[in-house]
Every structure is written in structure tokens, then in C-alpha cells.
Amino acid sequence: MGRIKTKLIKALTNTAYDQHKEDFTVDFKDNKEVINKTTGGDISKKLRNTIAGYATRMKKRDIKNQL
């Protein structure tokens, strides 16, 4: 089992994912760069990585549901 995500992480990720859905990929490193561009680098490294990881999971889930 994975770690439980807080409401803050889910809210920030959902906002970024809805606005930039086409920019996100299933690659974590690419998603870190997308988060850096969308936030302007104003968030901490840990928060950025958590959001990027959750966005990666969301993208994989979307791809799986399209099949």
C-alpha cells in the first residue's frame, strides 16, 4: 500500500492536472518539470515531488481507463 495523500496535495494536484492535462506524462521526471513551470518554482522540493508523483498516478489511471 502507498502513503495516504492529504487534502492539500490532492487539491493542488487536481488543480494543476485539470489545467495542464496534456503536459503531464507517465514519467515522474517530466512531471516535476511541469510542476516547476506551472508554479514558478515557489514550492518546496518535497511538495513538488509529492505532487508530481500523484500526477503521475493520475495520468496512468487516465490512460488505463481509456482502454
C-alpha positions in Angstrom: 0.0 0.0 0.0 1.1 3.5 -0.7 1.1 6.6 1.5 -2.1 8.5 2.1 -2.2 11.9 0.4 -3.5 14.9 2.3 -6.3 17.2 1.1 -3.7 19.9 0.2 -1.8 17.5 -2.0 -4.9 16.3 -3.7 -6.3 19.8 -4.2 -3.1 21.2 -5.7 -2.6 18.2 -7.9 -6.2 18.2 -9.2 -5.9 21.9 -10.0 -2.6 21.6 -11.9 -3.7 18.4 -13.6 -7.0 19.9 -14.8 -5.3 23.0 -16.2 -2.3 21.2 -17.8 -3.6 17.7 -18.5 -1.9 17.5 -21.9 1.5 18.4 -20.4 1.7 15.6 -17.9 3.1 12.2 -18.8 3.7 8.9 -17.1 7.3 9.9 -16.4 7.9 11.3 -12.9 10.9 13.5 -14.0 8.9 15.1 -16.8 6.0 15.8 -14.3 8.5 17.5 -11.9 9.4 19.9 -14.7 5.7 20.6 -15.5 5.1 21.4 -11.8 8.1 23.7 -11.7 6.8 25.6 -14.8 3.2 25.9 -13.5 4.1 27.0 -10.0 7.1 29.1 -11.0 9.3 27.2 -8.6 7.6 28.7 -5.5 7.0 25.4 -3.7 9.4 23.2 -1.7 11.2 20.3 -3.2 9.2 17.7 -1.1 5.9 19.2 -2.0 6.8 19.4 -5.7 7.9 15.7 -5.7 4.7 14.6 -3.9 2.5 16.5 -6.4 4.5 15.2 -9.4 4.2 11.6 -8.1 0.4 11.9 -7.6 0.0 13.5 -11.0 1.9 10.5 -12.5 -0.5 8.1 -10.8 -3.5 10.1 -12.1 -2.1 10.1 -15.7 -1.5 6.3 -15.6 -5.1 5.9 -14.2 -6.5 8.0 -17.1 -4.6 6.0 -19.7 -5.8 2.7 -18.2 -9.4 3.9 -18.1 -9.2 4.9 -21.8 -8.5 1.4 -22.9 
